[in-house]
Amino acid sequence: MDTTILTINIGNFEDVRRAALAAAENPSRATGSPQYTFPSAEAMARTLTPGRWRVLNALTGAGPLGVCELARRVGRDVKGVHSDAQALVLCGLVDKTADGKLHFPYEAVHVDFMLQKAA
């Protein structure tokens, strides 16, 4: 079975636009790898809190899960997991199925970013 990996990275709007245009102009050069881009390291840190990372980890490769089962798997209260899951749904990282379950359709996550000396 081929593993579907989501790459989470940091880039600005112009970087994302250039990559999308390049892929549209020459599909053979497109990576085909799904990506989620945050506009800054700060935005990534605000969104992907430790609790939300635990939720993503539990959802990775698990198929659709209800909030109660997800809370059991991460060892947290349902209300807190529900709040974190909603934030992940709202930003587009996690999907919600028609029956209300949470789904993260990836088998793995790769985080790719570099911090450099400020200019």
DRENFIFI-467056 format. One line per field, with one value per residue: x, y, z of N, C-alpha, C, O in turn; residue number from 0. Coordinates in steps of 0.02 Angstrom, whole numbers, always signed. Last residue first. Example, Ala and Ser with C-alpha at 12.3 -4.5 7.8 and 13.67 -1.06 7.14 Angstrom:
DRENFIFI-467056
nx <- [+642, +660];
ny <- [-112, -284];
nz <- [+354, +390];
cax <- [+684, +615];
cay <- [-53, -225];
caz <- [+357, +390];
cx <- [+645, +660];
cy <- [+2, -165];
cz <- [+394, +390];
ox <- [+670, +712];
oy <- [+57, -166];
oz <- [+402, +423];
num <- [1, 0];
//
This chain:
DRENFIFI-467056
nx <- [+836, +869, +927, +794, +719, +626, +520, +411, +346, +240, +137, +40, -76, -225, -353, -434, -593, -723, -901, -1023, -1071, -995, -838, -722, -542, -409, -358, -438, -467, -580, -521, -443, -543, -609, -511, -508, -641, -638, -542, -612, -724, -668, -502, -381, -315, -321, -425, -532, -549, -591, -713, -779, -777, -751, -650, -596, -423, -293, -188, -200, -267, -164, -99, -197, -200, -71, -76, -166, -86, +18, -47, -50, -78, +36, +134, +95, +110, +249, +299, +175, +75, +80, +18, +15, +10, +29, +125, +144, +244, +250, +299, +189, +116, +152, +58, +25, +147, +163, +54, +91, +210, +162, +77, +168, +246, +148, +115, +256, +273, +304, +218, +182, +136, +65, +74, +15, +94, +28, +42];
ny <- [+1954, +1821, +1663, +1544, +1387, +1292, +1148, +1023, +875, +749, +619, +480, +448, +547, +611, +623, +654, +634, +623, +664, +603, +660, +707, +834, +841, +947, +1067, +1181, +1260, +1192, +1072, +1121, +1171, +1051, +987, +1069, +1045, +906, +900, +965, +878, +754, +751, +625, +519, +490, +395, +467, +563, +478, +435, +561, +601, +464, +450, +378, +323, +325, +397, +511, +536, +548, +661, +760, +760, +803, +929, +987, +996, +1085, +1174, +1235, +1374, +1438, +1383, +1436, +1572, +1576, +1544, +1582, +1529, +1354, +1237, +1071, +957, +800, +777, +809, +888, +929, +905, +875, +995, +1144, +1237, +1194, +1205, +1344, +1386, +1333, +1402, +1536, +1527, +1499, +1617, +1713, +1685, +1599, +1456, +1304, +1144, +976, +851, +695, +546, +389, +245, +110, -59];
nz <- [+467, +581, +533, +507, +510, +396, +378, +366, +426, +372, +422, +359, +301, +293, +313, +453, +513, +631, +604, +553, +441, +341, +421, +414, +408, +454, +404, +401, +506, +556, +602, +706, +789, +819, +896, +1009, +1056, +1077, +1177, +1280, +1295, +1331, +1401, +1347, +1282, +1150, +1147, +1201, +1101, +997, +1048, +1049, +913, +797, +650, +496, +503, +551, +497, +622, +740, +832, +780, +795, +938, +965, +907, +996, +1110, +1065, +920, +783, +786, +835, +751, +627, +652, +672, +549, +422, +342, +306, +193, +157, +19, -62, -206, -334, -388, -560, -684, -760, -772, -797, -757, -629, -564, -571, -494, -368, -344, -339, -226, -125, -129, -98, +34, +109, +217, +293, +291, +295, +188, +210, +120, +99, +46, -43, +0];
cax <- [+871, +826, +943, +857, +725, +692, +532, +470, +349, +309, +145, +99, -44, -154, -342, -371, -553, -664, -836, -994, -1100, -1066, -880, -778, -608, -449, -314, -434, -409, -587, -571, -410, -492, -644, -531, -449, -617, -686, -528, -548, -733, -703, -574, -402, -315, -270, -359, -507, -531, -529, -659, -771, -741, -793, -662, -642, -489, -344, -196, -157, -306, -213, -63, -174, -261, -93, -30, -188, -147, +33, -29, -31, -127, -30, +137, +97, +43, +204, +311, +232, +108, +65, +67, -22, +45, -14, +122, +88, +264, +216, +347, +239, +95, +189, +90, -28, +116, +212, +59, +28, +211, +212, +50, +115, +277, +181, +65, +210, +288, +294, +275, +164, +192, +51, +107, +0, +81, +65, +0];
cay <- [+2001, +1876, +1726, +1577, +1452, +1311, +1219, +1047, +947, +773, +692, +509, +394, +536, +558, +650, +614, +671, +597, +702, +580, +676, +666, +807, +841, +888, +1009, +1138, +1280, +1260, +1071, +1087, +1217, +1104, +958, +1063, +1113, +935, +868, +991, +949, +762, +759, +692, +524, +539, +378, +407, +584, +516, +386, +521, +640, +510, +436, +424, +325, +291, +327, +490, +530, +495, +598, +740, +743, +737, +880, +976, +957, +1015, +1170, +1166, +1325, +1454, +1370, +1364, +1546, +1595, +1497, +1598, +1590, +1408, +1289, +1122, +1004, +850, +767, +766, +834, +935, +927, +822, +944, +1084, +1245, +1198, +1139, +1300, +1404, +1312, +1329, +1515, +1545, +1452, +1551, +1715, +1677, +1655, +1495, +1375, +1188, +1040, +892, +766, +589, +459, +289, +172, +0];
caz <- [+423, +558, +566, +490, +542, +420, +380, +331, +437, +370, +417, +391, +339, +280, +263, +428, +468, +609, +627, +607, +505, +343, +378, +453, +377, +469, +411, +342, +466, +530, +547, +650, +763, +782, +831, +967, +1041, +1030, +1112, +1255, +1279, +1267, +1407, +1367, +1355, +1170, +1120, +1236, +1169, +991, +1036, +1111, +963, +834, +721, +532, +474, +591, +478, +567, +679, +842, +785, +728, +899, +989, +879, +926, +1111, +1084, +990, +801, +763, +863, +823, +637, +636, +727, +604, +465, +320, +353, +205, +194, +63, -30, -135, -320, -342, -496, -634, -751, -723, -814, -822, -680, -570, -603, -565, -401, -348, -389, -292, -139, -138, -164, -19, +101, +157, +303, +284, +324, +208, +206, +169, +83, +102, -48, +0];
cx <- [+881, +867, +899, +866, +793, +688, +601, +474, +415, +307, +220, +99, +17, -127, -269, -345, -492, -619, -780, -928, -1065, -1098, -953, -822, -660, -517, -352, -388, -399, -527, -575, -456, -457, -595, -567, -467, -556, -663, -575, -530, -669, -709, -605, -477, -333, -268, -304, -436, -502, -504, -592, -715, -729, -752, -710, -653, -534, -412, -252, -163, -266, -255, -113, -140, -241, -155, -50, -141, -172, -30, -13, -3, -112, -82, +70, +95, +41, +134, +264, +240, +169, +103, +41, +29, -4, +26, +78, +79, +207, +235, +316, +291, +146, +173, +126, +2, +62, +183, +107, +30, +148, +212, +97, +87, +225, +215, +98, +164, +239, +314, +255, +226, +165, +113, +86, +28, +69, +45, +45];
cy <- [+2069, +1926, +1781, +1639, +1480, +1380, +1232, +1123, +972, +848, +707, +584, +420, +482, +544, +598, +652, +626, +639, +676, +612, +655, +686, +769, +814, +896, +944, +1079, +1235, +1282, +1140, +1080, +1186, +1153, +1011, +1036, +1112, +1005, +897, +964, +979, +835, +775, +695, +593, +550, +427, +391, +525, +539, +421, +470, +599, +545, +487, +401, +371, +285, +290, +415, +503, +484, +539, +672, +721, +714, +810, +928, +940, +971, +1097, +1164, +1255, +1401, +1385, +1347, +1471, +1568, +1512, +1544, +1609, +1470, +1341, +1174, +1050, +892, +820, +753, +785, +875, +934, +840, +889, +1030, +1182, +1202, +1139, +1230, +1359, +1327, +1303, +1440, +1523, +1464, +1499, +1648, +1673, +1642, +1552, +1411, +1260, +1084, +959, +803, +662, +502, +360, +218, +62];
cz <- [+457, +518, +537, +532, +526, +453, +409, +336, +409, +378, +418, +380, +377, +326, +245, +378, +444, +567, +598, +634, +565, +409, +386, +404, +426, +435, +421, +346, +406, +488, +515, +590, +702, +752, +789, +898, +994, +1009, +1059, +1187, +1250, +1247, +1339, +1372, +1381, +1245, +1141, +1212, +1209, +1059, +1030, +1104, +1027, +888, +751, +604, +515, +556, +512, +555, +619, +778, +792, +729, +829, +952, +902, +891, +1041, +1085, +1008, +872, +789, +846, +857, +711, +645, +714, +662, +518, +362, +330, +254, +214, +97, +19, -103, -246, -330, -452, -565, -699, -711, -763, -845, -750, -624, -613, -602, -475, -384, -399, -348, -209, -159, -179, -88, +41, +152, +240, +299, +321, +234, +229, +157, +139, +77, +10, +0];
ox <- [+909, +925, +892, +819, +844, +656, +631, +437, +468, +271, +257, +67, +43, -151, -254, -318, -498, -608, -788, -901, -1075, -1147, -971, -842, -644, -545, -330, -378, -357, -536, -574, -433, -442, -604, -555, -440, -554, -665, -554, -506, -672, -700, -573, -513, -304, -225, -246, -393, -454, -444, -542, -674, -675, -699, -709, -665, -511, -454, -259, -146, -294, -275, -104, -151, -264, -161, -48, -163, -196, -27, -29, +57, -156, -125, +49, +59, -9, +101, +242, +194, +211, +157, -13, +78, -57, +69, +88, +31, +219, +241, +352, +324, +147, +211, +129, -25, +54, +194, +93, +9, +152, +215, +76, +75, +237, +213, +77, +173, +188, +367, +198, +280, +128, +141, +90, +8, +108, -14, +93];
oy <- [+2114, +1939, +1787, +1664, +1445, +1425, +1189, +1158, +945, +883, +681, +610, +387, +472, +530, +547, +708, +568, +675, +704, +589, +686, +724, +796, +778, +950, +891, +1044, +1249, +1318, +1146, +1083, +1221, +1175, +1014, +1059, +1149, +1021, +910, +1001, +1016, +852, +804, +649, +616, +586, +407, +374, +533, +534, +397, +462, +603, +521, +545, +342, +399, +246, +230, +374, +477, +427, +487, +631, +669, +655, +762, +889, +885, +913, +1052, +1155, +1221, +1384, +1349, +1302, +1444, +1543, +1466, +1504, +1649, +1464, +1370, +1158, +1065, +867, +880, +720, +726, +819, +943, +796, +859, +1018, +1167, +1174, +1089, +1200, +1337, +1286, +1257, +1416, +1494, +1417, +1460, +1625, +1633, +1594, +1554, +1398, +1275, +1065, +993, +789, +687, +495, +386, +229, +67];
oz <- [+427, +534, +476, +563, +529, +426, +442, +302, +425, +343, +459, +335, +422, +382, +187, +399, +419, +584, +549, +682, +622, +431, +431, +352, +473, +434, +398, +297, +363, +440, +454, +533, +654, +695, +728, +847, +945, +949, +1003, +1144, +1200, +1189, +1296, +1351, +1429, +1270, +1148, +1253, +1246, +1073, +1056, +1149, +1056, +907, +731, +618, +565, +577, +503, +598, +572, +764, +760, +685, +805, +935, +863, +848, +1029, +1063, +969, +883, +813, +887, +903, +732, +669, +760, +697, +530, +339, +302, +244, +248, +71, +55, -115, -226, -317, -476, -516, -672, -658, -717, -904, -798, -660, -666, -658, -516, -424, -455, -398, -247, -205, -236, -130, +4, +185, +212, +314, +344, +198, +282, +101, +197, +37, +21, +38];
num <- [118, 117, 116, 115, 114, 113, 112, 111, 110, 109, 108, 107, 106, 105, 104, 103, 102, 101, 100, 99, 98, 97, 96, 95, 94, 93, 92, 91, 90, 89, 88, 87, 86, 85, 84, 83, 82, 81, 80, 79, 78, 77, 76, 75, 74, 73, 72, 71, 70, 69, 68, 67, 66, 65, 64, 63, 62, 61, 60, 59, 58, 57, 56, 55, 54, 53, 52, 51, 50, 49, 48, 47, 46, 45, 44, 43, 42, 41, 40, 39, 38, 37, 36, 35, 34, 33, 32, 31, 30, 29, 28, 27, 26, 25, 24, 23, 22, 21, 20, 19, 18, 17, 16, 15, 14, 13, 12, 11, 10, 9, 8, 7, 6, 5, 4, 3, 2, 1, 0];
//
